[in-house]
Amino acid sequence: MQNLLKKNLLVLILVFFVIGVIIGKAIDDYVSLNSISNYNQSIIYDVQNNVQELIHIKNPSDIISKRNALVSYIWKDKVFPTFVPTQIEKNISDSDFIKLENLKQIDKMTIKMDYNVNSTAYLFLPAKSNNQLVIYHHGHDGGFINGKKTIQFFLKNNYPVLAFSMPLTGMNSQPIVELGNEGKIKFISHNLFSHFDSDRFSSIKFFVEPVAVSLNYVQQNYEFDEYYMVGLSGGGWTTTLYSAIDPRITKSYSIAGSLPLYLRYSQADIGDYEQILPDLYRITNYLELYIMDSYGNNRAHVQIFNKYDPCCFADPAIDTYQNIIKLTLKNLGQGDFSIYIDDTHKEHKISDHALQIILERMKE
């Protein structure tokens, strides 16, 4: 009996020892994670005092110079595109969109580019139109069919919509290209684009040229009063870059699209090839892109971040740059910049709340 009690006592001691080790490890991990979090936050807020030094736009001529430098980099010393899409098909039938409300017709545009990295855009023309075009650019998770709800929202509010998908997604091509010693490679990822880049070619054109040439066609064939641009995720990034190089876009709205690089302390926020390409951001950093998006008569740029976004850019430390950009625009004399944090959901999307914000801002 005594031996049994001793054995039970030893078992209890062993159990409590194991529990103590587990709890100790958990506390250790918590402290470590908390330290990492505090470390990251300290990096963020230490940088805050130097953000102004990252901005090299002091007057309107600086914006023109940077815009010209971006165009030269993207199209390699060629001018901004003046041509139109390779192929236009009017009034097509697409079963995925045929039941959209207030839809008069769909025109399909095909934009052929180098290495057969081609793009397809749809122009949704409403039966009742307010004559203000919304360019909608979807992100990485498939084609603009996945933005059908957003397209329908704008159509119901009488906006024509010109819709795009990111390169290699949706209806866009995924070409097979021979890469010398690497053989024939199917391009399914933006990160492969670096194989094309040289002093004579930039793959960044794949992201913005479809918008430019499609807008050229629209401008030549329609008399819209305004051009707005809205993008989700990678499409939000495209919205940010494109609006900086094309002042025809008066108001632009990026949802979960980008952050300045100094705020990307999570792996999920780093992004693909296009988000972190050194040669591109040596010309113009993100802070300067936001200013260029915003600057001009009746121009504005709005960023919307999802507070609980499971993908990326969740609840960022916007205080480190929002007011500095506003102050820069005030000194420049034109333009508006705003940031909204959407806490109404826990998804990577453009929520109903965000759409209402965009609609209200468009009507201002």
C-alpha positions as CSV (number, residue, x, y, z in Angstrom):
1,M,0.0,0.0,0.0
2,Q,2.8,2.3,0.9
3,N,4.7,1.5,-2.3
4,L,1.5,2.3,-4.3
5,L,1.2,5.7,-2.6
6,K,4.8,6.4,-3.5
7,K,4.3,5.5,-7.1
8,N,1.2,7.7,-7.3
9,L,3.1,10.5,-5.7
10,L,5.9,10.2,-8.2
11,V,3.4,10.1,-11.1
12,L,1.8,13.3,-9.8
13,I,5.1,15.0,-9.4
14,L,6.0,14.0,-13.0
15,V,2.7,15.3,-14.3
16,F,3.1,18.6,-12.6
17,F,6.6,18.9,-13.9
18,V,5.5,18.4,-17.5
19,I,2.6,20.9,-17.0
20,G,5.1,23.3,-15.6
21,V,7.5,22.9,-18.6
22,I,4.6,23.4,-21.0
23,I,3.3,26.5,-19.2
24,G,6.9,27.9,-19.0
25,K,7.4,27.4,-22.7
26,A,4.0,29.1,-23.5
27,I,5.0,32.1,-21.3
28,D,8.4,32.2,-23.0
29,D,6.8,32.2,-26.4
30,Y,4.3,34.9,-25.4
31,V,7.1,37.1,-24.1
32,S,9.1,36.5,-27.3
33,L,6.2,37.2,-29.5
34,N,5.3,40.3,-27.5
35,S,8.9,41.4,-27.7
36,I,8.9,41.0,-31.4
37,S,5.6,42.9,-31.7
38,N,7.0,45.7,-29.5
39,Y,10.2,45.7,-31.5
40,N,8.3,46.0,-34.8
41,Q,6.1,48.8,-33.4
42,S,9.2,50.6,-32.1
43,I,10.7,50.4,-35.6
44,I,7.5,51.8,-37.1
45,Y,7.2,54.7,-34.8
46,D,10.9,55.5,-34.8
47,V,10.7,55.9,-38.5
48,Q,7.8,58.3,-38.2
49,N,10.0,61.3,-37.4
50,N,12.0,60.6,-40.7
51,V,9.1,60.0,-43.1
52,Q,9.2,63.6,-44.3
53,E,12.8,63.0,-45.4
54,L,11.7,60.2,-47.7
55,I,9.6,62.5,-49.7
56,H,11.5,64.3,-52.5
57,I,8.5,66.2,-54.0
58,K,8.7,69.8,-53.1
59,N,6.9,71.5,-56.0
60,P,4.7,70.6,-59.0
61,S,7.6,70.3,-61.4
62,D,9.0,67.4,-59.2
63,I,5.8,65.5,-59.9
64,I,6.1,66.0,-63.6
65,S,9.8,64.9,-63.5
66,K,8.9,61.8,-61.5
67,R,6.0,61.0,-63.8
68,N,8.2,61.3,-66.8
69,A,10.9,59.1,-65.2
70,L,8.3,56.4,-64.5
71,V,7.0,56.5,-68.0
72,S,10.6,56.3,-69.3
73,Y,11.4,53.3,-67.1
74,I,8.2,51.4,-67.9
75,W,8.3,51.9,-71.6
76,K,12.1,52.3,-71.8
77,D,12.5,55.8,-73.1
78,K,9.4,55.6,-75.2
79,V,6.5,57.9,-74.7
80,F,3.3,57.1,-72.9
81,P,1.2,54.8,-75.2
82,T,-1.0,56.5,-77.7
83,F,-2.3,53.4,-79.5
84,V,-5.6,51.5,-78.8
85,P,-6.3,47.8,-78.1
86,T,-5.5,45.2,-80.7
87,Q,-9.0,44.0,-81.0
88,I,-12.5,45.3,-80.1
89,E,-15.6,43.1,-80.0
90,K,-18.8,45.1,-79.5
91,N,-21.9,43.9,-77.7
92,I,-20.6,40.4,-76.8
93,S,-22.6,37.8,-74.9
94,D,-21.1,36.5,-71.7
95,S,-23.2,34.2,-69.5
96,D,-21.3,35.2,-66.4
97,F,-22.5,38.8,-66.7
98,I,-25.7,38.6,-68.7
99,K,-28.0,39.1,-65.7
100,L,-26.3,42.2,-64.4
101,E,-28.9,45.0,-63.6
102,N,-28.8,48.2,-65.7
103,L,-26.5,46.6,-68.3
104,K,-27.0,47.7,-71.9
105,Q,-24.0,45.9,-73.5
106,I,-20.5,44.6,-73.0
107,D,-17.6,45.4,-75.3
108,K,-14.5,43.2,-75.2
109,M,-11.0,44.6,-75.6
110,T,-7.9,42.4,-76.3
111,I,-4.5,44.0,-75.6
112,K,-1.6,42.0,-77.1
113,M,1.8,42.6,-75.5
114,D,5.4,41.3,-75.6
115,Y,6.0,37.6,-75.0
116,N,2.3,36.9,-75.6
117,V,1.4,38.3,-72.2
118,N,-2.0,39.4,-73.4
119,S,-4.8,41.1,-71.5
120,T,-8.6,41.1,-71.8
121,A,-10.8,44.0,-70.6
122,Y,-14.6,44.3,-70.5
123,L,-16.4,47.6,-71.0
124,F,-19.7,47.4,-69.2
125,L,-22.1,50.1,-70.6
126,P,-25.2,50.8,-68.5
127,A,-28.7,51.3,-69.9
128,K,-28.9,54.5,-67.8
129,S,-25.5,56.2,-67.5
130,N,-24.1,59.1,-65.5
131,N,-21.3,59.4,-68.0
132,Q,-18.6,58.9,-65.3
133,L,-16.4,55.9,-66.0
134,V,-15.1,53.6,-63.2
135,I,-12.1,51.6,-64.1
136,Y,-12.2,48.5,-61.9
137,H,-9.0,46.4,-61.4
138,H,-9.2,43.1,-59.7
139,G,-6.4,41.4,-57.7
140,H,-4.5,38.2,-57.7
141,D,-7.3,35.8,-56.8
142,G,-8.6,35.2,-60.3
143,G,-10.2,37.4,-63.0
144,F,-12.6,40.3,-62.6
145,I,-15.4,37.8,-62.6
146,N,-14.6,37.6,-58.9
147,G,-15.3,41.3,-58.7
148,K,-18.8,40.9,-60.2
149,K,-20.4,42.3,-57.0
150,T,-18.4,45.5,-57.3
151,I,-19.1,45.8,-61.0
152,Q,-22.8,45.4,-60.3
153,F,-22.7,48.0,-57.6
154,F,-21.4,50.7,-59.9
155,L,-23.7,49.7,-62.8
156,K,-26.7,50.0,-60.4
157,N,-25.5,53.5,-59.6
158,N,-25.3,54.3,-63.3
159,Y,-21.5,54.2,-63.7
160,P,-20.0,52.6,-66.9
161,V,-17.3,50.1,-65.8
162,L,-14.1,49.2,-67.5
163,A,-12.8,46.0,-65.9
164,F,-9.3,44.4,-65.8
165,S,-7.6,41.4,-64.3
166,M,-4.0,41.3,-63.3
167,P,-1.5,39.8,-65.7
168,L,-1.6,36.0,-66.0
169,T,-5.0,35.8,-64.2
170,G,-8.6,35.4,-65.3
171,M,-9.1,35.5,-69.1
172,N,-5.5,36.9,-69.5
173,S,-3.0,34.6,-71.1
174,Q,-0.4,32.4,-69.4
175,P,2.1,32.1,-72.2
176,I,4.8,29.4,-72.5
177,V,8.1,31.2,-73.1
178,E,11.5,29.7,-73.9
179,L,14.1,31.1,-71.5
180,G,17.4,30.0,-72.9
181,N,19.1,27.4,-70.5
182,E,15.9,27.2,-68.5
183,G,13.9,25.8,-71.4
184,K,10.2,26.4,-72.0
185,I,8.5,27.9,-69.0
186,K,4.7,28.5,-68.4
187,F,4.3,31.9,-66.9
188,I,1.8,31.5,-64.0
189,S,3.5,33.9,-61.5
190,H,4.4,37.5,-61.6
191,N,7.7,36.6,-59.9
192,L,8.8,35.0,-63.2
193,F,8.6,38.4,-65.0
194,S,12.1,39.2,-63.7
195,H,13.4,36.9,-66.5
196,F,12.2,39.4,-69.0
197,D,13.6,42.5,-67.4
198,S,16.6,44.3,-69.0
199,D,17.9,47.7,-69.9
200,R,15.6,47.5,-72.9
201,F,12.5,46.0,-71.3
202,S,10.4,46.3,-68.1
203,S,7.7,43.8,-67.2
204,I,5.9,46.5,-65.3
205,K,4.3,47.5,-68.6
206,F,2.2,44.3,-68.4
207,F,0.4,45.8,-65.4
208,V,-0.3,49.3,-66.7
209,E,-0.3,49.2,-70.5
210,P,-3.7,47.4,-70.8
211,V,-5.3,50.3,-68.8
212,A,-3.6,53.0,-70.8
213,V,-4.4,51.7,-74.3
214,S,-8.0,50.8,-73.3
215,L,-8.5,54.2,-71.9
216,N,-7.2,55.7,-75.1
217,Y,-9.9,53.8,-77.0
218,V,-12.6,54.9,-74.6
219,Q,-11.4,58.5,-74.8
220,Q,-11.6,58.4,-78.6
221,N,-15.0,56.8,-78.8
222,Y,-17.0,58.1,-75.8
223,E,-17.4,61.4,-74.1
224,F,-17.2,60.5,-70.4
225,D,-17.0,63.4,-68.1
226,E,-14.7,61.7,-65.5
227,Y,-12.4,58.7,-65.2
228,Y,-12.2,57.1,-61.7
229,M,-10.2,54.0,-60.8
230,V,-10.9,51.4,-58.1
231,G,-8.7,48.4,-57.3
232,L,-8.6,45.5,-54.8
233,S,-5.4,44.0,-53.5
234,G,-3.0,43.7,-56.5
235,G,-5.5,45.8,-58.4
236,G,-5.2,48.4,-55.7
237,W,-1.5,48.4,-56.3
238,T,-2.1,48.8,-60.0
239,T,-4.5,51.7,-59.2
240,T,-1.8,53.4,-57.2
241,L,0.9,53.1,-59.9
242,Y,-1.4,53.9,-62.8
243,S,-3.0,56.9,-61.3
244,A,0.4,58.3,-60.6
245,I,1.4,58.2,-64.3
246,D,-1.9,59.2,-65.9
247,P,-3.5,62.4,-64.7
248,R,-6.6,61.5,-66.7
249,I,-7.6,59.6,-63.6
250,T,-9.2,62.2,-61.3
251,K,-10.1,60.1,-58.3
252,S,-8.6,56.7,-57.3
253,Y,-9.4,54.2,-54.6
254,S,-7.0,51.5,-53.5
255,I,-8.4,48.8,-51.2
256,A,-5.9,46.6,-49.4
257,G,-3.4,47.6,-52.1
258,S,-0.1,48.8,-50.8
259,L,1.8,50.3,-47.9
260,P,5.2,52.1,-47.8
261,L,7.9,49.5,-47.6
262,Y,9.0,50.7,-44.1
263,L,5.7,49.5,-42.7
264,R,5.9,46.0,-44.2
265,Y,7.2,44.1,-41.2
266,S,5.0,41.0,-41.9
267,Q,5.8,38.4,-44.5
268,A,2.2,38.6,-45.8
269,D,2.7,42.3,-46.6
270,I,5.8,41.9,-48.7
271,G,4.0,41.1,-51.9
272,D,4.9,39.9,-55.4
273,Y,7.6,41.0,-57.8
274,E,5.8,44.3,-58.7
275,Q,5.4,45.4,-55.1
276,I,9.1,45.4,-54.2
277,L,11.0,45.9,-57.5
278,P,14.0,48.0,-56.5
279,D,14.6,49.8,-59.8
280,L,11.0,51.0,-59.8
281,Y,10.9,52.4,-56.3
282,R,14.3,54.0,-56.6
283,I,12.5,56.4,-59.0
284,T,9.5,57.0,-56.9
285,N,8.7,55.4,-53.5
286,Y,5.3,54.6,-52.3
287,L,4.8,57.9,-50.3
288,E,5.6,59.8,-53.5
289,L,3.2,57.6,-55.5
290,Y,0.4,58.5,-53.1
291,I,1.2,62.2,-53.5
292,M,1.2,61.9,-57.3
293,D,-2.1,60.0,-57.2
294,S,-3.6,62.8,-55.2
295,Y,-2.1,65.9,-56.8
296,G,-4.0,68.0,-59.2
297,N,-7.2,70.0,-59.7
298,N,-10.2,68.0,-58.4
299,R,-7.9,64.9,-57.9
300,A,-8.0,62.7,-54.9
301,H,-6.5,59.4,-53.8
302,V,-8.2,57.2,-51.1
303,Q,-6.8,54.2,-49.4
304,I,-9.1,51.7,-47.6
305,F,-7.6,49.0,-45.4
306,N,-9.5,46.1,-43.8
307,K,-8.8,46.2,-40.1
308,Y,-9.0,42.4,-39.8
309,D,-7.8,41.4,-43.3
310,P,-6.5,37.8,-43.3
311,C,-4.4,38.4,-46.4
312,C,-2.3,41.6,-46.0
313,F,-2.1,45.2,-44.9
314,A,-4.4,44.7,-41.9
315,D,-4.8,47.7,-39.6
316,P,-1.6,49.5,-40.6
317,A,0.1,52.3,-38.7
318,I,-1.3,55.0,-41.0
319,D,-0.4,57.8,-38.5
320,T,3.2,57.5,-39.7
321,Y,2.4,59.0,-43.1
322,Q,-1.2,60.1,-43.5
323,N,-0.8,63.6,-42.1
324,I,2.6,64.2,-43.8
325,I,1.1,63.5,-47.2
326,K,-1.8,65.8,-46.5
327,L,0.6,68.5,-45.4
328,T,2.7,68.0,-48.6
329,L,-0.4,68.3,-50.8
330,K,-1.4,71.5,-48.9
331,N,2.0,73.0,-49.6
332,L,1.6,72.0,-53.3
333,G,-1.8,73.7,-53.4
334,Q,-3.9,71.0,-54.9
335,G,-5.2,67.5,-54.3
336,D,-6.6,65.4,-51.5
337,F,-5.5,62.2,-49.7
338,S,-7.5,60.1,-47.2
339,I,-7.3,56.8,-45.5
340,Y,-10.2,54.7,-44.0
341,I,-10.0,51.6,-41.8
342,D,-12.8,49.2,-42.5
343,D,-13.7,47.3,-39.4
344,T,-17.1,45.9,-40.6
345,H,-15.8,42.5,-41.7
346,K,-12.9,40.0,-41.5
347,E,-12.2,39.3,-45.2
348,H,-9.9,40.4,-48.0
349,K,-12.5,42.2,-50.1
350,I,-14.2,45.4,-51.0
351,S,-17.0,45.5,-48.4
352,D,-20.4,47.1,-48.8
353,H,-19.2,49.7,-46.3
354,A,-16.2,50.5,-48.5
355,L,-18.3,50.7,-51.6
356,Q,-20.5,53.3,-49.9
357,I,-17.4,55.3,-48.9
358,I,-16.2,55.2,-52.5
359,L,-19.6,56.2,-53.9
360,E,-19.9,59.2,-51.5
361,R,-16.4,60.3,-52.3
362,M,-17.1,60.1,-56.1
363,K,-20.1,62.3,-55.7
364,E,-18.2,65.1,-53.9
